[in-house]
Amino acid sequence: MKPSRTILPLLFLLCFMAGADAQQSAILDEYIRTGMTNNLALQQQNLDLRKAQEAIRQSKSLFYPTLQFNANYTRATGGRNIDFPIGDLMNPVYDNLNQLNEIFLPNAPKYPQLENETIQFLPDDFQETKLSFKYPLFNSDLKYNRQIKEQVYQSKAAQKAAYEHELRYRITEAYIQYLQTLEAEKIWQNSRGVLTELRRFNESLVKNNVATKDIVATADYELSKADNEIFKLQSAGNTARAYFNFLLNNDLQSEITVDSALLHTASGDYQPEYLVTQAMQHRHEFEVLRAGQSAAETAVKLNDANRKIPDFYLGGEAGFQGFGYKFNSDQTYALAQIGMTYDLFDAGMRKSKSQEARIDAEKIRAQYTEVQQQIALEVTQAWNEFEAAKNTFQTTRTGLTAALSTYKIVNNKYRANQALLIEYLDAQNRVTVAQLQALLAWSDVLLKEAALKKAAGL
C-alpha cells in the first residue's frame, strides 16, 4: 500500500500555483453573464432605471400644449334657493305706466303682470361641452425639473452599475466557495481511502496473530469520523450550490458545471497605489454622488428662478354652454386667456428652499471626500488581507510538505512493525489537516483577490 499517491497530486498543484500566471475561468465568466441577465435584484434595478426614463419623458411633455375635451350635463332638484319678488317690485310700476298710456298713448301695448320667482342655486337641465387649451409660455420649473429628472436617471444608472460590480464579486465568491467544498470532500475521500486500506492491512495483521482486534476497531472509528466530515461537506456543498443558483435565479438544485482548474490558478501581483488610483477612477459610487450633487445644485437654481422670474401661460376654451342639451348658436361661447403668476410674498419659503438645496449640495461634497477616504481605506485593507492570505498559504504549503515527508516515514515504519498505530494515525491525520489547511488558504487567496478587485473597481 502507498497511501501517499492520493496526496501527491495536490502537492504538485499547490506548487504549480506559486509559479503559474493568473488565469480566468470561461465557465465562471458564462455564469457571471447569466447572473447579469437573470438576477432578480438586478432586474429590479433595471425597472428603477426604466422608471427614471419615464420620469424624464414626462418632464419633457410638460413643455408642450395640452388640449382637453370636457362634457357634462346636470339635472338637479332641491337644495338652496332664493325668493326673488319681481312681481311685487315691478307690478305697481307697470300699473302706473299702463294708466298713463291709456291717457296719452291709448294704442300702446300694456305691460304684463309678473309673478314672483323662486330661483334654485343648483343648475337644472344644464350642459357644458368644451375644448380647453393650455400652454406654458414660460415656466422655469419645467426647465429645471427636467434637468433634475435627468440627473436622477444618471444616479440610478450608476447605482445599477455599482450593483452589477457587486454581483460579479458575489457570483465569483459563491463559485469559489462551492469548488472549495468539493475539493475538501475529495481530500476526505482520499483520506477515507487511506483509512480503508489501513483497515485491510490491520485485518491481515490480526489474522496473522501479529496484532489484536482493537486496531481494527480503531480504524473503524477513524473511518466513521471521515464519513462524518464527508457528510458535513456534502451538506455545505448543497447550501453553497443553492446560494449560487439563487444569485443566478436558477432552480436551487440545478447542477453547477465545475471548473476545478480555477482553484489551481495563480494569483496576480498588484501595487496598492495603482489600485487606489483605479478605484478613484472606476468606482461607480462617485458617479452616484456626482449626480446627486448636480441635482441639488439644480434645485438651488430652480428655487432662485422662482423667486426672481414670473411664470407666463396661455389658455382658452371653446364650446357650448346653457340650459338644455341643444348645441345651438345661442349656447356657443369662446374665450382666450394670457396670464402671469408671481409670488409677491411667501414668508421666505422660496429663500428657505434654496438654502436647503445648498445645504444638500454641501453635504454631498463632504460625502464625496469621505467616500474617497473610505474607498482608499477599503482598497488598502483588501490589499493587506490579500498579502496576508498569500503568506498564510506559503506557510500551509510548507506544513503540507513536512506532513507528507513525516507520513511517508511513519507509513514505512508501521508496515515494518516499527511504529505504533497511534503514530500512523497521527501522521495520516496531519496530512489530511495540512491538505485542508492548504486548500482553505489558497481558496482564501482567491477570495481575497476577488475582494481586492471589487474594491479597486476592476
C-alpha positions in Angstrom: 0.0 0.0 0.0 1.2 3.5 -0.9 -1.5 5.9 0.5 0.6 9.0 -0.3 -0.1 8.5 -4.0 -3.5 10.0 -3.5 -2.0 13.1 -1.8 1.0 13.9 -4.0 -1.0 15.4 -6.9 -2.4 18.0 -4.6 1.1 19.0 -3.5 2.1 19.2 -7.2 -0.8 21.5 -7.9 -0.1 23.7 -4.9 3.5 24.0 -6.1 2.2 25.0 -9.5 0.0 27.7 -8.1 3.0 29.6 -6.9 4.6 30.0 -10.3 1.7 29.9 -12.8 0.2 33.0 -14.4 -3.2 34.2 -13.3 -6.0 32.8 -15.3 -9.7 33.4 -15.8 -12.4 30.7 -15.9 -14.5 30.7 -19.1 -17.1 28.7 -17.2 -17.3 31.3 -14.4 -17.5 34.1 -17.0 -20.5 32.4 -18.5 -22.1 32.1 -15.1 -21.5 35.8 -14.5 -23.2 36.7 -17.8 -26.1 34.6 -16.8 -26.3 36.4 -13.5 -26.2 39.8 -15.2 -29.3 38.7 -17.2 -31.3 36.7 -14.6 -30.6 38.1 -11.2 -33.8 39.3 -9.6 -32.3 42.2 -7.7 -30.6 43.4 -10.8 -33.9 43.1 -12.7 -35.4 45.5 -10.0 -32.5 47.9 -10.7 -33.4 47.8 -14.4 -37.0 48.6 -13.6 -35.9 51.5 -11.4 -33.8 52.8 -14.3 -36.8 52.4 -16.8 -39.0 54.3 -14.3 -36.5 57.1 -14.2 -36.5 57.2 -18.0 -40.3 57.5 -18.0 -40.0 60.4 -15.5 -37.7 62.2 -18.0 -40.3 61.7 -20.8 -43.0 63.1 -18.5 -40.9 66.2 -17.7 -40.3 66.8 -21.4 -44.1 66.5 -22.2 -44.8 69.4 -19.9 -43.2 71.8 -22.4 -45.9 71.1 -24.9 -49.5 72.4 -25.1 -52.4 70.3 -23.8 -55.8 70.0 -25.3 -58.7 68.6 -23.3 -62.3 67.7 -24.2 -64.8 68.1 -21.3 -68.5 67.4 -21.4 -71.1 67.4 -18.5 -74.8 67.6 -18.1 -76.6 68.4 -14.9 -80.0 67.6 -13.6 -80.8 68.9 -10.1 -83.7 69.2 -7.7 -83.9 70.7 -4.2 -81.0 72.3 -2.5 -80.7 76.0 -1.6 -82.9 78.6 -3.4 -83.7 82.3 -3.2 -87.0 84.1 -3.5 -86.9 87.0 -6.0 -90.1 89.1 -5.6 -90.0 90.5 -9.1 -93.8 90.7 -9.2 -94.1 92.7 -6.0 -91.4 95.1 -7.3 -92.5 95.6 -10.9 -96.3 95.2 -11.0 -97.1 98.6 -9.3 -94.8 100.3 -11.7 -96.4 98.5 -14.7 -99.9 99.5 -13.4 -99.0 103.2 -13.3 -97.4 103.0 -16.7 -100.5 101.3 -18.2 -102.7 104.1 -16.7 -100.6 106.8 -18.2 -100.6 105.0 -21.6 -104.4 104.9 -21.5 -104.4 108.7 -21.2 -101.6 109.7 -23.5 -101.0 106.6 -25.7 -104.2 104.7 -25.9 -102.9 102.4 -28.6 -99.7 101.4 -26.8 -99.4 97.8 -25.6 -99.9 97.1 -21.9 -97.2 96.0 -19.6 -97.8 92.4 -18.3 -98.3 91.4 -14.7 -95.2 89.4 -13.3 -95.1 86.5 -10.9 -92.7 86.3 -8.0 -89.8 83.9 -8.8 -88.0 81.2 -6.7 -84.5 80.7 -8.1 -82.7 77.4 -7.4 -79.0 77.6 -6.8 -78.3 74.2 -8.4 -78.5 74.5 -12.2 -81.1 72.1 -13.6 -81.0 70.8 -17.2 -77.7 72.5 -17.7 -74.9 71.3 -20.1 -71.4 72.3 -20.8 -69.4 70.8 -23.7 -66.0 72.4 -24.5 -62.4 72.1 -25.7 -59.8 73.5 -23.3 -56.3 74.6 -24.4 -53.3 75.3 -22.1 -49.8 76.2 -23.0 -46.9 77.3 -20.6 -45.2 80.3 -22.4 -42.5 80.4 -19.8 -42.1 78.4 -16.6 -38.7 78.0 -15.0 -39.9 75.0 -13.0 -40.3 72.9 -16.2 -36.7 73.5 -17.3 -35.0 72.7 -14.0 -37.4 69.8 -13.3 -36.3 68.1 -16.5 -32.6 68.6 -15.6 -33.2 67.1 -12.1 -35.0 64.1 -13.6 -32.1 63.5 -16.0 -29.6 63.7 -13.1 -31.7 61.3 -11.1 -31.6 58.9 -14.1 -27.7 59.2 -14.1 -27.7 58.4 -10.4 -29.9 55.3 -11.0 -27.7 54.2 -13.8 -24.6 54.5 -11.6 -26.3 52.6 -8.8 -27.2 49.8 -11.3 -23.6 49.7 -12.5 -22.4 49.5 -8.9 -24.7 46.6 -8.1 -23.5 44.8 -11.3 -20.0 45.1 -10.0 -21.0 43.8 -6.6 -22.9 40.9 -8.2 -19.9 39.9 -10.2 -18.0 39.6 -6.9 -20.8 37.7 -5.2 -21.1 35.1 -8.0 -17.3 34.7 -8.1 -17.1 34.3 -4.3 -20.0 31.8 -4.3 -18.5 29.7 -7.1 -15.1 29.5 -5.4 -16.7 28.5 -2.1 -18.7 25.8 -3.9 -15.5 24.5 -5.5 -13.8 24.6 -2.1 -16.3 22.3 -0.6 -15.9 19.9 -3.5 -12.1 19.9 -3.2 -12.3 19.5 0.6 -14.7 16.5 0.1 -12.1 15.0 -2.3 -9.4 15.3 0.4 -11.6 13.5 2.9 -12.5 10.8 0.3 -8.7 10.3 -0.3 -8.2 10.1 3.5 -11.0 7.6 3.7 -9.4 5.5 1.0 -6.1 5.5 3.0 -8.0 4.5 6.2 -9.9 1.8 4.3 -6.6 0.4 3.1 -5.3 0.7 6.7 -8.2 -1.4 8.0 -7.5 -4.1 5.4 -3.9 -4.1 6.5 -4.8 -4.3 10.2 -7.2 -7.2 9.5 -4.3 -9.0 7.9 -2.2 -8.4 11.0 -5.0 -9.7 13.2 -5.4 -12.8 11.0 -1.7 -13.5 11.3 -1.8 -13.0 15.0 0.6 -10.1 14.8 -1.8 -7.6 16.4 -5.0 -7.7 18.5 -8.5 -6.8 17.2 -8.5 -3.3 18.8 -6.5 -1.9 15.9 -9.4 -2.9 13.5 -11.9 -1.1 15.8 -9.7 1.9 15.9 -9.6 2.0 12.1 -13.4 1.7 12.0 -13.7 4.7 14.3 -11.4 6.8 12.2 -13.4 5.7 9.1 -16.6 6.9 10.9 -15.1 10.3 11.6 -14.1 10.6 7.9 -17.6 9.7 6.9 -19.0 12.4 9.2 -16.7 15.0 7.7 -17.7 14.0 4.2 -21.4 14.3 5.2 -20.9 17.8 6.6 -19.0 18.9 3.5 -21.8 17.5 1.2 -24.4 19.4 3.2 -22.2 22.6 3.0 -21.8 21.9 -0.8 -25.6 21.7 -1.2 -26.0 25.0 0.6 -23.3 26.6 -1.4 -24.9 25.3 -4.6 -28.3 26.7 -3.6 -26.9 30.1 -2.9 -25.0 30.2 -6.2 -28.2 29.3 -8.1 -30.1 31.9 -6.1 -27.7 34.6 -7.4 -28.3 33.3 -10.9 -32.1 33.0 -10.4 -31.9 29.3 -11.3 -33.6 26.4 -9.6 -31.8 26.0 -6.3 -31.0 22.3 -7.0 -29.6 22.9 -10.5 -26.3 21.3 -11.2 -23.2 23.5 -11.4 -20.5 23.0 -14.0 -17.3 22.5 -12.1 -14.1 24.2 -13.2 -11.6 22.7 -10.8 -8.7 24.3 -12.6 -9.9 27.7 -11.2 -8.6 26.6 -7.7 -5.3 25.8 -9.3 -4.7 29.2 -10.9 -2.2 31.7 -9.6 -3.0 35.0 -8.1 -2.0 38.3 -9.6 0.6 40.8 -8.5 -0.8 44.2 -7.5 0.5 47.5 -6.4 -1.7 49.3 -3.8 -1.0 52.8 -5.1 -2.2 51.7 -8.6 -5.3 50.0 -7.2 -6.3 53.2 -5.2 -5.9 55.3 -8.4 -8.0 52.8 -10.3 -10.7 52.8 -7.6 -10.9 56.6 -7.7 -11.5 56.4 -11.5 -13.8 53.5 -11.8 -15.9 53.1 -8.6 -19.5 53.9 -9.5 -20.2 55.3 -6.1 -18.5 58.5 -7.2 -20.9 58.8 -10.2 -23.9 58.4 -7.8 -22.6 61.2 -5.7 -21.8 63.5 -8.6 -25.3 63.0 -10.0 -26.8 63.7 -6.6 -24.7 66.9 -6.2 -25.8 68.1 -9.7 -29.4 67.5 -8.7 -29.0 69.5 -5.5 -27.3 72.4 -7.4 -30.1 72.4 -10.0 -32.7 72.6 -7.2 -30.9 75.8 -6.0 -31.3 77.3 -9.5 -34.9 76.3 -9.6 -35.8 78.0 -6.3 -33.8 81.1 -7.1 -35.5 81.4 -10.5 -38.9 81.1 -8.8 -38.0 84.0 -6.6 -37.0 86.3 -9.4 -38.9 85.3 -12.6 -42.7 85.1 -13.0 -44.4 82.4 -15.0 -46.4 83.1 -18.1 -49.2 81.0 -19.6 -51.7 81.0 -22.5 -55.1 79.2 -22.4 -58.5 79.2 -23.9 -61.9 77.4 -24.2 -64.5 77.0 -26.9 -67.8 75.0 -26.8 -71.4 75.1 -25.8 -73.0 76.1 -22.5 -76.6 76.6 -21.5 -79.9 75.0 -20.4 -81.0 72.0 -22.4 -78.8 69.8 -24.5 -79.3 71.7 -27.7 -75.9 72.7 -29.3 -77.5 75.7 -30.9 -76.0 79.0 -31.7 -77.4 80.5 -28.5 -75.2 78.2 -26.4 -71.8 78.7 -28.2 -69.0 80.5 -26.5 -65.3 81.0 -26.7 -62.6 82.6 -24.5 -58.9 83.2 -24.5 -56.5 83.9 -21.7 -53.0 85.1 -21.3 -51.7 85.3 -17.8 -48.8 85.7 -15.4 -48.2 84.3 -11.9 -45.7 85.6 -9.4 -45.5 85.2 -5.7 -45.3 88.6 -4.1 -45.0 87.2 -0.6 -44.4 83.7 0.6 -43.0 84.3 4.1 -39.4 83.4 2.9 -40.5 79.9 1.7 -38.6 80.1 -1.6 -35.5 81.5 0.0 -35.5 78.8 2.6 -35.9 76.1 -0.1 -32.9 77.5 -1.9 -30.8 77.4 1.2 -32.0 73.9 1.9 -30.8 72.8 -1.5 -27.4 74.5 -1.0 -27.0 72.6 2.3 -27.8 69.3 0.4 -25.1 70.1 -2.2 -22.6 71.0 0.5 -23.4 67.8 2.3 -22.8 65.7 -0.8 -19.5 67.4 -1.4 -18.5 66.4 2.2 -19.7 62.8 1.5 -17.7 62.7 -1.7 -14.5 63.4 0.2 -15.5 60.9 2.9 -16.2 58.2 0.3 -12.8 58.8 -1.3 -11.1 58.2 2.0 -13.3 55.1 2.7 -12.6 53.6 -0.7 -8.9 54.2 -0.3 -9.0 52.5 3.1 -11.1 49.7 1.6 -8.5 49.1 -1.1 -5.6 49.3 1.3 -7.3 46.9 3.7 -8.2 44.4 0.9 -4.6 44.5 -0.4 -3.2 43.8 3.1 -5.6 40.9 3.6 -4.7 39.6 0.2 -1.0 39.7 1.0 -1.6 38.1 4.4 -3.6 35.3 2.7 -0.7 34.6 0.3 1.7 34.5 3.2 -0.6 32.1 5.1 -0.8 29.9 2.1 3.0 29.7 1.8 3.1 28.6 5.5 0.5 25.9 4.9 2.3 24.7 1.8 5.5 24.2 3.9 3.4 22.4 6.5 1.9 20.1 3.9 5.4 19.2 2.5 6.5 18.4 6.1 3.4 16.4 6.9 3.9 14.3 3.7 7.5 13.6 4.5 6.6 12.5 8.0 3.8 10.4 6.8 6.0 8.6 4.3 8.5 7.7 7.0 5.8 6.6 9.6 4.0 4.6 6.9 7.1 2.6 6.1 7.9 2.1 9.8 4.3 0.9 10.5 4.5 -1.6 7.7 7.7 -2.9 9.1 6.1 -3.1 12.6 8.4 -0.4 13.9 5.7 2.2 14.7 2.5 2.2 16.8 -0.9 2.6 15.2 -1.4 5.8 17.1 1.7 7.1 15.4 0.5 6.2 12.0 -3.0 7.7 12.6 -1.4 10.9 13.9 0.8 11.2 10.8 -2.1 10.4 8.4 -4.4 12.9 10.3 -1.7 15.6 10.0 -1.6 15.1 6.2 -5.3 15.5 6.0 -5.3 18.6 8.1 -2.4 20.0 6.2 -4.2 19.4 2.9 -7.4 21.1 4.2 -5.4 24.0 5.5 -3.6 24.4 2.2 -6.9 24.2 0.3 -8.6 26.7 2.6 -5.6 29.0 2.5 -5.4 29.0 -1.3 -9.2 29.4 -1.6 -8.9 32.4 0.8 -6.2 33.9 -1.5 -8.5 33.7 -4.5 -11.4 35.1 -2.5 -9.3 37.9 -1.1 -8.1 38.6 -4.7 -11.7 38.9 -5.9 -12.5 41.2 -3.0 -9.4 43.3 -3.9 -10.6 43.6 -7.5 -14.0 44.6 -6.3 -12.6 47.3 -4.0 -10.4 48.7 -6.8 -13.3 48.7 -9.3 -11.5 46.4 -11.7 
